[in-house]
């Protein structure tokens, strides 16, 4: 890492991983870089593993290297109408993230299926102002990131083959060693002993490059 990142040629995948590590990511380098490459170059990535092993945490920390304006965190609890009312805001973002996918409602399955095929998803809704029926469309993003627990009895990827077959599946590290490393890192951060590798200007330069 150079003292100051002034040119986009200075930024590498290692720099993206360094941003995530400064933000608190421990280990998981291969999974984190897979998510990073997906966010930058496009595609679908599904992070799977037992509950509470840090799937969402990994994605959040890797997102620190991505411009905030690129990312939209999709809600699976919104009604179909409420989801499509947000279409304009959603369409401004090139990365859609589904955190902790515990179930797959029919309208969310439809969005994921369409987007995995590179197609838009549309629905007729009532315009709040005019009362008229209008068609709202959510455009496919460049990248879709999904986090789902492998031990969730209410959700099974094999029940949705048309969606499953279009994602790259990445396993989270659920080992005891990884858990202990995370706890040590959190304790170090809380004590104020964590040494940051990058300063704020360098992180901003990396985000601008990614953008």
Secondary structure, 3 states (H helix, E strand, C coil): CCCCCCCHHHCCHHHHHHHHHHCCCCCCHHHHHHHHHHHHHCEEEEEEECCCCCHHHHHHHHHHHCCHHHEEEECCCCCHHHHHHCHHHHHCCCEEEECCCCCCCHHHHHHHHHHHCCCCEEEEEECCCCCCEEEEEECCCCEEEEEEECCCCCCCHHHHHHHHCCCEEEECCCCHHHHHHHHHHHHHHHCCCCCCCCCHHHHHHHHHHHC
